[in-house]
Amino acid sequence: MPLYEYFCEKCQREVSMAMSISQHDKGDATCPGCGGKELRPLVGTFFSKTSRKS
Ligand SMILES: [Zn+2]
């Protein structure tokens, strides 16, 4: 199972969790710490701004 990284708005920390691609596609992620769904995905959003090549 792939590992996805999120930032939980409630816990104010990064969480990583393993889930299936179909779960991920449904937006079915829940924080393992608080069980909340206020998760911001970190993958692909964090580094894309600075890694631009001209
Ligand atoms: Zn949380």
mmCIF file of the protein (N, C-alpha, C, O) and its ligand, coordinates in Angstrom:
data_MODEL
# 
_entry.id   MODEL 
# 
loop_
_entity.id 
_entity.type 
_entity.pdbx_number_of_molecules 
1 polymer     1 
2 non-polymer 1 
# 
_entity_poly.entity_id                      1 
_entity_poly.type                           'polypeptide(L)' 
_entity_poly.nstd_linkage                   no 
_entity_poly.nstd_monomer                   no 
_entity_poly.pdbx_seq_one_letter_code       MPLYEYFCEKCQREVSMAMSISQHDKGDATCPGCGGKELRPLVGTFFSKTSRKS 
_entity_poly.pdbx_seq_one_letter_code_can   MPLYEYFCEKCQREVSMAMSISQHDKGDATCPGCGGKELRPLVGTFFSKTSRKS 
_entity_poly.pdbx_strand_id                 A 
# 
loop_
_entity_poly_seq.entity_id 
_entity_poly_seq.num 
_entity_poly_seq.mon_id 
_entity_poly_seq.hetero 
1 1  MET n 
1 2  PRO n 
1 3  LEU n 
1 4  TYR n 
1 5  GLU n 
1 6  TYR n 
1 7  PHE n 
1 8  CYS n 
1 9  GLU n 
1 10 LYS n 
1 11 CYS n 
1 12 GLN n 
1 13 ARG n 
1 14 GLU n 
1 15 VAL n 
1 16 SER n 
1 17 MET n 
1 18 ALA n 
1 19 MET n 
1 20 SER n 
1 21 ILE n 
1 22 SER n 
1 23 GLN n 
1 24 HIS n 
1 25 ASP n 
1 26 LYS n 
1 27 GLY n 
1 28 ASP n 
1 29 ALA n 
1 30 THR n 
1 31 CYS n 
1 32 PRO n 
1 33 GLY n 
1 34 CYS n 
1 35 GLY n 
1 36 GLY n 
1 37 LYS n 
1 38 GLU n 
1 39 LEU n 
1 40 ARG n 
1 41 PRO n 
1 42 LEU n 
1 43 VAL n 
1 44 GLY n 
1 45 THR n 
1 46 PHE n 
1 47 PHE n 
1 48 SER n 
1 49 LYS n 
1 50 THR n 
1 51 SER n 
1 52 ARG n 
1 53 LYS n 
1 54 SER n 
# 
loop_
_struct_asym.id 
_struct_asym.entity_id 
A 1 
B 2 
# 
loop_
_chem_comp.id 
_chem_comp.type 
_chem_comp.mon_nstd_flag 
ALA 'L-peptide linking' y 
ARG 'L-peptide linking' y 
ASP 'L-peptide linking' y 
CYS 'L-peptide linking' y 
GLN 'L-peptide linking' y 
GLU 'L-peptide linking' y 
GLY 'peptide linking'   y 
HIS 'L-peptide linking' y 
ILE 'L-peptide linking' y 
LEU 'L-peptide linking' y 
LYS 'L-peptide linking' y 
MET 'L-peptide linking' y 
PHE 'L-peptide linking' y 
PRO 'L-peptide linking' y 
SER 'L-peptide linking' y 
THR 'L-peptide linking' y 
TYR 'L-peptide linking' y 
VAL 'L-peptide linking' y 
ZN  non-polymer         . 
# 
_pdbx_entity_nonpoly.entity_id   2 
_pdbx_entity_nonpoly.name        ? 
_pdbx_entity_nonpoly.comp_id     ZN 
# 
_pdbx_nonpoly_scheme.asym_id         B 
_pdbx_nonpoly_scheme.entity_id       2 
_pdbx_nonpoly_scheme.mon_id          ZN 
_pdbx_nonpoly_scheme.ndb_seq_num     1 
_pdbx_nonpoly_scheme.pdb_seq_num     101 
_pdbx_nonpoly_scheme.auth_seq_num    101 
_pdbx_nonpoly_scheme.pdb_mon_id      ZN 
_pdbx_nonpoly_scheme.auth_mon_id     ZN 
_pdbx_nonpoly_scheme.pdb_strand_id   A 
_pdbx_nonpoly_scheme.pdb_ins_code    . 
# 
loop_
_atom_site.group_PDB 
_atom_site.id 
_atom_site.type_symbol 
_atom_site.label_atom_id 
_atom_site.label_alt_id 
_atom_site.label_comp_id 
_atom_site.label_asym_id 
_atom_site.label_entity_id 
_atom_site.label_seq_id 
_atom_site.pdbx_PDB_ins_code 
_atom_site.Cartn_x 
_atom_site.Cartn_y 
_atom_site.Cartn_z 
_atom_site.occupancy 
_atom_site.B_iso_or_equiv 
_atom_site.pdbx_formal_charge 
_atom_site.auth_seq_id 
_atom_site.auth_comp_id 
_atom_site.auth_asym_id 
_atom_site.auth_atom_id 
_atom_site.pdbx_PDB_model_num 
ATOM   1   N  N  . MET A 1 1  ? 0.845   -1.209 0.000   1.00 0.00 ? 1   MET A N  1 
ATOM   2   C  CA . MET A 1 1  ? 0.000   0.000  0.000   1.00 0.00 ? 1   MET A CA 1 
ATOM   3   C  C  . MET A 1 1  ? 0.875   1.252  0.000   1.00 0.00 ? 1   MET A C  1 
ATOM   4   O  O  . MET A 1 1  ? 1.847   1.320  0.753   1.00 0.00 ? 1   MET A O  1 
ATOM   5   N  N  . PRO A 1 2  ? 0.557   2.216  -0.809  1.00 0.00 ? 2   PRO A N  1 
ATOM   6   C  CA . PRO A 1 2  ? 1.351   3.444  -0.808  1.00 0.00 ? 2   PRO A CA 1 
ATOM   7   C  C  . PRO A 1 2  ? 1.134   4.258  0.462   1.00 0.00 ? 2   PRO A C  1 
ATOM   8   O  O  . PRO A 1 2  ? 0.092   4.186  1.114   1.00 0.00 ? 2   PRO A O  1 
ATOM   9   N  N  . LEU A 1 3  ? 2.154   5.025  0.777   1.00 0.00 ? 3   LEU A N  1 
ATOM   10  C  CA . LEU A 1 3  ? 2.098   5.854  1.972   1.00 0.00 ? 3   LEU A CA 1 
ATOM   11  C  C  . LEU A 1 3  ? 1.825   7.304  1.551   1.00 0.00 ? 3   LEU A C  1 
ATOM   12  O  O  . LEU A 1 3  ? 2.511   7.852  0.689   1.00 0.00 ? 3   LEU A O  1 
ATOM   13  N  N  . TYR A 1 4  ? 0.834   7.897  2.162   1.00 0.00 ? 4   TYR A N  1 
ATOM   14  C  CA . TYR A 1 4  ? 0.484   9.278  1.834   1.00 0.00 ? 4   TYR A CA 1 
ATOM   15  C  C  . TYR A 1 4  ? 0.779   10.184 3.013   1.00 0.00 ? 4   TYR A C  1 
ATOM   16  O  O  . TYR A 1 4  ? 0.631   9.790  4.170   1.00 0.00 ? 4   TYR A O  1 
ATOM   17  N  N  . GLU A 1 5  ? 1.198   11.397 2.708   1.00 0.00 ? 5   GLU A N  1 
ATOM   18  C  CA . GLU A 1 5  ? 1.513   12.345 3.767   1.00 0.00 ? 5   GLU A CA 1 
ATOM   19  C  C  . GLU A 1 5  ? 0.534   13.501 3.743   1.00 0.00 ? 5   GLU A C  1 
ATOM   20  O  O  . GLU A 1 5  ? 0.214   14.053 2.690   1.00 0.00 ? 5   GLU A O  1 
ATOM   21  N  N  . TYR A 1 6  ? 0.070   13.849 4.925   1.00 0.00 ? 6   TYR A N  1 
ATOM   22  C  CA . TYR A 1 6  ? -0.889  14.938 5.067   1.00 0.00 ? 6   TYR A CA 1 
ATOM   23  C  C  . TYR A 1 6  ? -0.467  15.838 6.213   1.00 0.00 ? 6   TYR A C  1 
ATOM   24  O  O  . TYR A 1 6  ? 0.363   15.477 7.048   1.00 0.00 ? 6   TYR A O  1 
ATOM   25  N  N  . PHE A 1 7  ? -1.058  17.009 6.226   1.00 0.00 ? 7   PHE A N  1 
ATOM   26  C  CA . PHE A 1 7  ? -0.933  17.874 7.391   1.00 0.00 ? 7   PHE A CA 1 
ATOM   27  C  C  . PHE A 1 7  ? -2.316  17.996 8.012   1.00 0.00 ? 7   PHE A C  1 
ATOM   28  O  O  . PHE A 1 7  ? -3.265  18.425 7.355   1.00 0.00 ? 7   PHE A O  1 
ATOM   29  N  N  . CYS A 1 8  ? -2.424  17.614 9.287   1.00 0.00 ? 8   CYS A N  1 
ATOM   30  C  CA . CYS A 1 8  ? -3.709  17.685 9.958   1.00 0.00 ? 8   CYS A CA 1 
ATOM   31  C  C  . CYS A 1 8  ? -3.910  19.073 10.554  1.00 0.00 ? 8   CYS A C  1 
ATOM   32  O  O  . CYS A 1 8  ? -3.082  19.554 11.328  1.00 0.00 ? 8   CYS A O  1 
ATOM   33  N  N  . GLU A 1 9  ? -5.014  19.707 10.185  1.00 0.00 ? 9   GLU A N  1 
ATOM   34  C  CA . GLU A 1 9  ? -5.298  21.059 10.663  1.00 0.00 ? 9   GLU A CA 1 
ATOM   35  C  C  . GLU A 1 9  ? -5.631  21.070 12.154  1.00 0.00 ? 9   GLU A C  1 
ATOM   36  O  O  . GLU A 1 9  ? -5.383  22.060 12.843  1.00 0.00 ? 9   GLU A O  1 
ATOM   37  N  N  . LYS A 1 10 ? -6.186  19.982 12.639  1.00 0.00 ? 10  LYS A N  1 
ATOM   38  C  CA . LYS A 1 10 ? -6.546  19.910 14.059  1.00 0.00 ? 10  LYS A CA 1 
ATOM   39  C  C  . LYS A 1 10 ? -5.338  19.647 14.941  1.00 0.00 ? 10  LYS A C  1 
ATOM   40  O  O  . LYS A 1 10 ? -5.132  20.313 15.957  1.00 0.00 ? 10  LYS A O  1 
ATOM   41  N  N  . CYS A 1 11 ? -4.537  18.658 14.533  1.00 0.00 ? 11  CYS A N  1 
ATOM   42  C  CA . CYS A 1 11 ? -3.360  18.291 15.324  1.00 0.00 ? 11  CYS A CA 1 
ATOM   43  C  C  . CYS A 1 11 ? -2.202  19.256 15.087  1.00 0.00 ? 11  CYS A C  1 
ATOM   44  O  O  . CYS A 1 11 ? -1.269  19.323 15.888  1.00 0.00 ? 11  CYS A O  1 
ATOM   45  N  N  . GLN A 1 12 ? -2.264  20.005 13.979  1.00 0.00 ? 12  GLN A N  1 
ATOM   46  C  CA . GLN A 1 12 ? -1.172  20.887 13.594  1.00 0.00 ? 12  GLN A CA 1 
ATOM   47  C  C  . GLN A 1 12 ? 0.132   20.124 13.464  1.00 0.00 ? 12  GLN A C  1 
ATOM   48  O  O  . GLN A 1 12 ? 1.177   20.574 13.934  1.00 0.00 ? 12  GLN A O  1 
ATOM   49  N  N  . ARG A 1 13 ? 0.065   18.982 12.830  1.00 0.00 ? 13  ARG A N  1 
ATOM   50  C  CA . ARG A 1 13 ? 1.278   18.215 12.577  1.00 0.00 ? 13  ARG A CA 1 
ATOM   51  C  C  . ARG A 1 13 ? 1.102   17.372 11.331  1.00 0.00 ? 13  ARG A C  1 
ATOM   52  O  O  . ARG A 1 13 ? -0.006  17.148 10.844  1.00 0.00 ? 13  ARG A O  1 
ATOM   53  N  N  . GLU A 1 14 ? 2.249   16.912 10.832  1.00 0.00 ? 14  GLU A N  1 
ATOM   54  C  CA . GLU A 1 14 ? 2.218   16.055 9.666   1.00 0.00 ? 14  GLU A CA 1 
ATOM   55  C  C  . GLU A 1 14 ? 1.904   14.632 10.075  1.00 0.00 ? 14  GLU A C  1 
ATOM   56  O  O  . GLU A 1 14 ? 2.409   14.131 11.079  1.00 0.00 ? 14  GLU A O  1 
ATOM   57  N  N  . VAL A 1 15 ? 1.079   14.002 9.297   1.00 0.00 ? 15  VAL A N  1 
ATOM   58  C  CA . VAL A 1 15 ? 0.780   12.595 9.534   1.00 0.00 ? 15  VAL A CA 1 
ATOM   59  C  C  . VAL A 1 15 ? 1.002   11.840 8.234   1.00 0.00 ? 15  VAL A C  1 
ATOM   60  O  O  . VAL A 1 15 ? 0.764   12.364 7.145   1.00 0.00 ? 15  VAL A O  1 
ATOM   61  N  N  . SER A 1 16 ? 1.454   10.621 8.362   1.00 0.00 ? 16  SER A N  1 
ATOM   62  C  CA . SER A 1 16 ? 1.582   9.770  7.183   1.00 0.00 ? 16  SER A CA 1 
ATOM   63  C  C  . SER A 1 16 ? 0.814   8.497  7.435   1.00 0.00 ? 16  SER A C  1 
ATOM   64  O  O  . SER A 1 16 ? 0.831   7.950  8.537   1.00 0.00 ? 16  SER A O  1 
ATOM   65  N  N  . MET A 1 17 ? 0.144   8.034  6.408   1.00 0.00 ? 17  MET A N  1 
ATOM   66  C  CA . MET A 1 17 ? -0.656  6.830  6.575   1.00 0.00 ? 17  MET A CA 1 
ATOM   67  C  C  . MET A 1 17 ? -0.686  6.027  5.293   1.00 0.00 ? 17  MET A C  1 
ATOM   68  O  O  . MET A 1 17 ? -0.591  6.554  4.184   1.00 0.00 ? 17  MET A O  1 
ATOM   69  N  N  . ALA A 1 18 ? -0.822  4.734  5.493   1.00 0.00 ? 18  ALA A N  1 
ATOM   70  C  CA . ALA A 1 18 ? -0.911  3.832  4.348   1.00 0.00 ? 18  ALA A CA 1 
ATOM   71  C  C  . ALA A 1 18 ? -2.365  3.565  4.037   1.00 0.00 ? 18  ALA A C  1 
ATOM   72  O  O  . ALA A 1 18 ? -3.144  3.195  4.915   1.00 0.00 ? 18  ALA A O  1 
ATOM   73  N  N  . MET A 1 19 ? -2.722  3.752  2.791   1.00 0.00 ? 19  MET A N  1 
ATOM   74  C  CA . MET A 1 19 ? -4.075  3.379  2.377   1.00 0.00 ? 19  MET A CA 1 
ATOM   75  C  C  . MET A 1 19 ? -4.074  3.052  0.894   1.00 0.00 ? 19  MET A C  1 
ATOM   76  O  O  . MET A 1 19 ? -3.152  3.399  0.156   1.00 0.00 ? 19  MET A O  1 
ATOM   77  N  N  . SER A 1 20 ? -5.125  2.382  0.487   1.00 0.00 ? 20  SER A N  1 
ATOM   78  C  CA . SER A 1 20 ? -5.188  1.972  -0.905  1.00 0.00 ? 20  SER A CA 1 
ATOM   79  C  C  . SER A 1 20 ? -5.460  3.174  -1.802  1.00 0.00 ? 20  SER A C  1 
ATOM   80  O  O  . SER A 1 20 ? -5.967  4.204  -1.357  1.00 0.00 ? 20  SER A O  1 
ATOM   81  N  N  . ILE A 1 21 ? -5.112  3.017  -3.070  1.00 0.00 ? 21  ILE A N  1 
ATOM   82  C  CA . ILE A 1 21 ? -5.309  4.110  -4.030  1.00 0.00 ? 21  ILE A CA 1 
ATOM   83  C  C  . ILE A 1 21 ? -6.790  4.468  -4.152  1.00 0.00 ? 21  ILE A C  1 
ATOM   84  O  O  . ILE A 1 21 ? -7.137  5.639  -4.299  1.00 0.00 ? 21  ILE A O  1 
ATOM   85  N  N  . SER A 1 22 ? -7.651  3.470  -4.092  1.00 0.00 ? 22  SER A N  1 
ATOM   86  C  CA . SER A 1 22 ? -9.091  3.731  -4.213  1.00 0.00 ? 22  SER A CA 1 
ATOM   87  C  C  . SER A 1 22 ? -9.602  4.529  -3.014  1.00 0.00 ? 22  SER A C  1 
ATOM   88  O  O  . SER A 1 22 ? -10.462 5.397  -3.162  1.00 0.00 ? 22  SER A O  1 
ATOM   89  N  N  . GLN A 1 23 ? -9.072  4.234  -1.830  1.00 0.00 ? 23  GLN A N  1 
ATOM   90  C  CA . GLN A 1 23 ? -9.431  5.029  -0.653  1.00 0.00 ? 23  GLN A CA 1 
ATOM   91  C  C  . GLN A 1 23 ? -8.990  6.479  -0.831  1.00 0.00 ? 23  GLN A C  1 
ATOM   92  O  O  . GLN A 1 23 ? -9.724  7.419  -0.529  1.00 0.00 ? 23  GLN A O  1 
ATOM   93  N  N  . HIS A 1 24 ? -7.765  6.624  -1.330  1.00 0.00 ? 24  HIS A N  1 
ATOM   94  C  CA . HIS A 1 24 ? -7.211  7.952  -1.536  1.00 0.00 ? 24  HIS A CA 1 
ATOM   95  C  C  . HIS A 1 24 ? -8.029  8.738  -2.546  1.00 0.00 ? 24  HIS A C  1 
ATOM   96  O  O  . HIS A 1 24 ? -8.289  9.926  -2.357  1.00 0.00 ? 24  HIS A O  1 
ATOM   97  N  N  . ASP A 1 25 ? -8.432  8.072  -3.616  1.00 0.00 ? 25  ASP A N  1 
ATOM   98  C  CA . ASP A 1 25 ? -9.220  8.727  -4.657  1.00 0.00 ? 25  ASP A CA 1 
ATOM   99  C  C  . ASP A 1 25 ? -10.570 9.203  -4.144  1.00 0.00 ? 25  ASP A C  1 
ATOM   100 O  O  . ASP A 1 25 ? -11.103 10.210 -4.611  1.00 0.00 ? 25  ASP A O  1 
ATOM   101 N  N  . LYS A 1 26 ? -11.118 8.476  -3.184  1.00 0.00 ? 26  LYS A N  1 
ATOM   102 C  CA . LYS A 1 26 ? -12.404 8.865  -2.612  1.00 0.00 ? 26  LYS A CA 1 
ATOM   103 C  C  . LYS A 1 26 ? -12.272 9.988  -1.586  1.00 0.00 ? 26  LYS A C  1 
ATOM   104 O  O  . LYS A 1 26 ? -13.271 10.526 -1.110  1.00 0.00 ? 26  LYS A O  1 
ATOM   105 N  N  . GLY A 1 27 ? -11.043 10.332 -1.255  1.00 0.00 ? 27  GLY A N  1 
ATOM   106 C  CA . GLY A 1 27 ? -10.826 11.336 -0.227  1.00 0.00 ? 27  GLY A CA 1 
ATOM   107 C  C  . GLY A 1 27 ? -11.193 10.817 1.149   1.00 0.00 ? 27  GLY A C  1 
ATOM   108 O  O  . GLY A 1 27 ? -11.712 11.542 1.998   1.00 0.00 ? 27  GLY A O  1 
ATOM   109 N  N  . ASP A 1 28 ? -10.904 9.533  1.343   1.00 0.00 ? 28  ASP A N  1 
ATOM   110 C  CA . ASP A 1 28 ? -11.362 8.840  2.532   1.00 0.00 ? 28  ASP A CA 1 
ATOM   111 C  C  . ASP A 1 28 ? -10.370 8.908  3.689   1.00 0.00 ? 28  ASP A C  1 
ATOM   112 O  O  . ASP A 1 28 ? -10.454 8.119  4.631   1.00 0.00 ? 28  ASP A O  1 
ATOM   113 N  N  . ALA A 1 29 ? -9.443  9.840  3.618   1.00 0.00 ? 29  ALA A N  1 
ATOM   114 C  CA . ALA A 1 29 ? -8.387  9.885  4.627   1.00 0.00 ? 29  ALA A CA 1 
ATOM   115 C  C  . ALA A 1 29 ? -8.895  10.446 5.953   1.00 0.00 ? 29  ALA A C  1 
ATOM   116 O  O  . ALA A 1 29 ? -9.597  11.457 5.996   1.00 0.00 ? 29  ALA A O  1 
ATOM   117 N  N  . THR A 1 30 ? -8.523  9.769  7.018   1.00 0.00 ? 30  THR A N  1 
ATOM   118 C  CA . THR A 1 30 ? -8.812  10.285 8.354   1.00 0.00 ? 30  THR A CA 1 
ATOM   119 C  C  . THR A 1 30 ? -7.532  10.302 9.166   1.00 0.00 ? 30  THR A C  1 
ATOM   120 O  O  . THR A 1 30 ? -6.699  9.403  9.043   1.00 0.00 ? 30  THR A O  1 
ATOM   121 N  N  . CYS A 1 31 ? -7.376  11.315 9.988   1.00 0.00 ? 31  CYS A N  1 
ATOM   122 C  CA . CYS A 1 31 ? -6.180  11.457 10.795  1.00 0.00 ? 31  CYS A CA 1 
ATOM   123 C  C  . CYS A 1 31 ? -6.099  10.340 11.832  1.00 0.00 ? 31  CYS A C  1 
ATOM   124 O  O  . CYS A 1 31 ? -7.069  10.086 12.545  1.00 0.00 ? 31  CYS A O  1 
ATOM   125 N  N  . PRO A 1 32 ? -4.939  9.667  11.921  1.00 0.00 ? 32  PRO A N  1 
ATOM   126 C  CA . PRO A 1 32 ? -4.788  8.602  12.914  1.00 0.00 ? 32  PRO A CA 1 
ATOM   127 C  C  . PRO A 1 32 ? -4.711  9.148  14.336  1.00 0.00 ? 32  PRO A C  1 
ATOM   128 O  O  . PRO A 1 32 ? -4.892  8.405  15.301  1.00 0.00 ? 32  PRO A O  1 
ATOM   129 N  N  . GLY A 1 33 ? -4.444  10.443 14.463  1.00 0.00 ? 33  GLY A N  1 
ATOM   130 C  CA . GLY A 1 33 ? -4.329  11.030 15.795  1.00 0.00 ? 33  GLY A CA 1 
ATOM   131 C  C  . GLY A 1 33 ? -5.673  11.435 16.371  1.00 0.00 ? 33  GLY A C  1 
ATOM   132 O  O  . GLY A 1 33 ? -6.006  11.064 17.496  1.00 0.00 ? 33  GLY A O  1 
ATOM   133 N  N  . CYS A 1 34 ? -6.457  12.203 15.599  1.00 0.00 ? 34  CYS A N  1 
ATOM   134 C  CA . CYS A 1 34 ? -7.708  12.754 16.119  1.00 0.00 ? 34  CYS A CA 1 
ATOM   135 C  C  . CYS A 1 34 ? -8.925  12.184 15.414  1.00 0.00 ? 34  CYS A C  1 
ATOM   136 O  O  . CYS A 1 34 ? -10.055 12.420 15.840  1.00 0.00 ? 34  CYS A O  1 
ATOM   137 N  N  . GLY A 1 35 ? -8.706  11.437 14.340  1.00 0.00 ? 35  GLY A N  1 
ATOM   138 C  CA . GLY A 1 35 ? -9.825  10.855 13.612  1.00 0.00 ? 35  GLY A CA 1 
ATOM   139 C  C  . GLY A 1 35 ? -10.549 11.858 12.733  1.00 0.00 ? 35  GLY A C  1 
ATOM   140 O  O  . GLY A 1 35 ? -11.587 11.540 12.152  1.00 0.00 ? 35  GLY A O  1 
ATOM   141 N  N  . GLY A 1 36 ? -10.009 13.072 12.630  1.00 0.00 ? 36  GLY A N  1 
ATOM   142 C  CA . GLY A 1 36 ? -10.647 14.107 11.842  1.00 0.00 ? 36  GLY A CA 1 
ATOM   143 C  C  . GLY A 1 36 ? -10.334 13.974 10.363  1.00 0.00 ? 36  GLY A C  1 
ATOM   144 O  O  . GLY A 1 36 ? -9.457  13.209 9.961   1.00 0.00 ? 36  GLY A O  1 
ATOM   145 N  N  . LYS A 1 37 ? -11.063 14.728 9.566   1.00 0.00 ? 37  LYS A N  1 
ATOM   146 C  CA . LYS A 1 37 ? -10.870 14.672 8.122   1.00 0.00 ? 37  LYS A CA 1 
ATOM   147 C  C  . LYS A 1 37 ? -10.306 15.980 7.567   1.00 0.00 ? 37  LYS A C  1 
ATOM   148 O  O  . LYS A 1 37 ? -10.286 16.196 6.355   1.00 0.00 ? 37  LYS A O  1 
ATOM   149 N  N  . GLU A 1 38 ? -9.854  16.837 8.459   1.00 0.00 ? 38  GLU A N  1 
ATOM   150 C  CA . GLU A 1 38 ? -9.294  18.108 7.992   1.00 0.00 ? 38  GLU A CA 1 
ATOM   151 C  C  . GLU A 1 38 ? -7.829  17.934 7.638   1.00 0.00 ? 38  GLU A C  1 
ATOM   152 O  O  . GLU A 1 38 ? -6.939  18.468 8.301   1.00 0.00 ? 38  GLU A O  1 
ATOM   153 N  N  . LEU A 1 39 ? -7.601  17.178 6.583   1.00 0.00 ? 39  LEU A N  1 
ATOM   154 C  CA . LEU A 1 39 ? -6.251  16.838 6.178   1.00 0.00 ? 39  LEU A CA 1 
ATOM   155 C  C  . LEU A 1 39 ? -5.903  17.529 4.871   1.00 0.00 ? 39  LEU A C  1 
ATOM   156 O  O  . LEU A 1 39 ? -6.683  17.542 3.918   1.00 0.00 ? 39  LEU A O  1 
ATOM   157 N  N  . ARG A 1 40 ? -4.719  18.095 4.858   1.00 0.00 ? 40  ARG A N  1 
ATOM   158 C  CA . ARG A 1 40 ? -4.213  18.725 3.655   1.00 0.00 ? 40  ARG A CA 1 
ATOM   159 C  C  . ARG A 1 40 ? -3.114  17.834 3.078   1.00 0.00 ? 40  ARG A C  1 
ATOM   160 O  O  . ARG A 1 40 ? -2.142  17.534 3.772   1.00 0.00 ? 40  ARG A O  1 
ATOM   161 N  N  . PRO A 1 41 ? -3.246  17.413 1.845   1.00 0.00 ? 41  PRO A N  1 
ATOM   162 C  CA . PRO A 1 41 ? -2.210  16.558 1.277   1.00 0.00 ? 41  PRO A CA 1 
ATOM   163 C  C  . PRO A 1 41 ? -0.909  17.321 1.062   1.00 0.00 ? 41  PRO A C  1 
ATOM   164 O  O  . PRO A 1 41 ? -0.911  18.451 0.574   1.00 0.00 ? 41  PRO A O  1 
ATOM   165 N  N  . LEU A 1 42 ? 0.208   16.686 1.434   1.00 0.00 ? 42  LEU A N  1 
ATOM   166 C  CA . LEU A 1 42 ? 1.503   17.333 1.277   1.00 0.00 ? 42  LEU A CA 1 
ATOM   167 C  C  . LEU A 1 42 ? 2.173   16.934 -0.027  1.00 0.00 ? 42  LEU A C  1 
ATOM   168 O  O  . LEU A 1 42 ? 2.988   17.684 -0.565  1.00 0.00 ? 42  LEU A O  1 
ATOM   169 N  N  . VAL A 1 43 ? 1.840   15.776 -0.529  1.00 0.00 ? 43  VAL A N  1 
ATOM   170 C  CA . VAL A 1 43 ? 2.542   15.259 -1.699  1.00 0.00 ? 43  VAL A CA 1 
ATOM   171 C  C  . VAL A 1 43 ? 2.276   16.135 -2.919  1.00 0.00 ? 43  VAL A C  1 
ATOM   172 O  O  . VAL A 1 43 ? 1.125   16.393 -3.274  1.00 0.00 ? 43  VAL A O  1 
ATOM   173 N  N  . GLY A 1 44 ? 3.346   16.586 -3.552  1.00 0.00 ? 44  GLY A N  1 
ATOM   174 C  CA . GLY A 1 44 ? 3.213   17.305 -4.802  1.00 0.00 ? 44  GLY A CA 1 
ATOM   175 C  C  . GLY A 1 44 ? 2.912   18.779 -4.650  1.00 0.00 ? 44  GLY A C  1 
ATOM   176 O  O  . GLY A 1 44 ? 3.040   19.532 -5.616  1.00 0.00 ? 44  GLY A O  1 
ATOM   177 N  N  . THR A 1 45 ? 2.515   19.214 -3.466  1.00 0.00 ? 45  THR A N  1 
ATOM   178 C  CA . THR A 1 45 ? 2.166   20.612 -3.296  1.00 0.00 ? 45  THR A CA 1 
ATOM   179 C  C  . THR A 1 45 ? 3.314   21.397 -2.679  1.00 0.00 ? 45  THR A C  1 
ATOM   180 O  O  . THR A 1 45 ? 3.430   22.607 -2.876  1.00 0.00 ? 45  THR A O  1 
ATOM   181 N  N  . PHE A 1 46 ? 4.156   20.702 -1.933  1.00 0.00 ? 46  PHE A N  1 
ATOM   182 C  CA . PHE A 1 46 ? 5.157   21.383 -1.128  1.00 0.00 ? 46  PHE A CA 1 
ATOM   183 C  C  . PHE A 1 46 ? 6.340   21.866 -1.945  1.00 0.00 ? 46  PHE A C  1 
ATOM   184 O  O  . PHE A 1 46 ? 6.800   22.997 -1.788  1.00 0.00 ? 46  PHE A O  1 
ATOM   185 N  N  . PHE A 1 47 ? 6.828   20.995 -2.821  1.00 0.00 ? 47  PHE A N  1 
ATOM   186 C  CA . PHE A 1 47 ? 8.086   21.287 -3.485  1.00 0.00 ? 47  PHE A CA 1 
ATOM   187 C  C  . PHE A 1 47 ? 7.906   21.825 -4.893  1.00 0.00 ? 47  PHE A C  1 
ATOM   188 O  O  . PHE A 1 47 ? 8.877   22.238 -5.528  1.00 0.00 ? 47  PHE A O  1 
ATOM   189 N  N  . SER A 1 48 ? 6.682   21.826 -5.384  1.00 0.00 ? 48  SER A N  1 
ATOM   190 C  CA . SER A 1 48 ? 6.483   22.179 -6.779  1.00 0.00 ? 48  SER A CA 1 
ATOM   191 C  C  . SER A 1 48 ? 6.801   23.645 -7.064  1.00 0.00 ? 48  SER A C  1 
ATOM   192 O  O  . SER A 1 48 ? 7.156   23.996 -8.189  1.00 0.00 ? 48  SER A O  1 
ATOM   193 N  N  . LYS A 1 49 ? 6.676   24.493 -6.057  1.00 0.00 ? 49  LYS A N  1 
ATOM   194 C  CA . LYS A 1 49 ? 6.901   25.918 -6.285  1.00 0.00 ? 49  LYS A CA 1 
ATOM   195 C  C  . LYS A 1 49 ? 8.367   26.252 -6.507  1.00 0.00 ? 49  LYS A C  1 
ATOM   196 O  O  . LYS A 1 49 ? 8.706   27.114 -7.318  1.00 0.00 ? 49  LYS A O  1 
ATOM   197 N  N  . THR A 1 50 ? 9.241   25.550 -5.767  1.00 0.00 ? 50  THR A N  1 
ATOM   198 C  CA . THR A 1 50 ? 10.641  25.926 -5.780  1.00 0.00 ? 50  THR A CA 1 
ATOM   199 C  C  . THR A 1 50 ? 11.471  25.137 -6.793  1.00 0.00 ? 50  THR A C  1 
ATOM   200 O  O  . THR A 1 50 ? 12.604  25.509 -7.099  1.00 0.00 ? 50  THR A O  1 
ATOM   201 N  N  . SER A 1 51 ? 10.910  24.060 -7.304  1.00 0.00 ? 51  SER A N  1 
ATOM   202 C  CA . SER A 1 51 ? 11.715  23.189 -8.166  1.00 0.00 ? 51  SER A CA 1 
ATOM   203 C  C  . SER A 1 51 ? 11.552  23.525 -9.638  1.00 0.00 ? 51  SER A C  1 
ATOM   204 O  O  . SER A 1 51 ? 11.780  22.680 -10.504 1.00 0.00 ? 51  SER A O  1 
ATOM   205 N  N  . ARG A 1 52 ? 11.160  24.752 -9.917  1.00 0.00 ? 52  ARG A N  1 
ATOM   206 C  CA . ARG A 1 52 ? 10.944  25.135 -11.305 1.00 0.00 ? 52  ARG A CA 1 
ATOM   207 C  C  . ARG A 1 52 ? 12.282  25.393 -12.016 1.00 0.00 ? 52  ARG A C  1 
ATOM   208 O  O  . ARG A 1 52 ? 13.161  26.079 -11.495 1.00 0.00 ? 52  ARG A O  1 
ATOM   209 N  N  . LYS A 1 53 ? 12.401  24.835 -13.193 1.00 0.00 ? 53  LYS A N  1 
ATOM   210 C  CA . LYS A 1 53 ? 13.608  25.074 -13.989 1.00 0.00 ? 53  LYS A CA 1 
ATOM   211 C  C  . LYS A 1 53 ? 13.243  25.944 -15.189 1.00 0.00 ? 53  LYS A C  1 
ATOM   212 O  O  . LYS A 1 53 ? 12.162  25.807 -15.762 1.00 0.00 ? 53  LYS A O  1 
ATOM   213 N  N  . SER A 1 54 ? 14.139  26.823 -15.553 1.00 0.00 ? 54  SER A N  1 
ATOM   214 C  CA . SER A 1 54 ? 13.862  27.712 -16.665 1.00 0.00 ? 54  SER A CA 1 
ATOM   215 C  C  . SER A 1 54 ? 14.327  27.091 -17.981 1.00 0.00 ? 54  SER A C  1 
ATOM   216 O  O  . SER A 1 54 ? 14.175  27.701 -19.039 1.00 0.00 ? 54  SER A O  1 
HETATM 217 ZN ZN . ZN  B 2 .  ? -5.437  15.071 13.581  1.00 0.00 2 101 ZN  A ZN 1 
# 
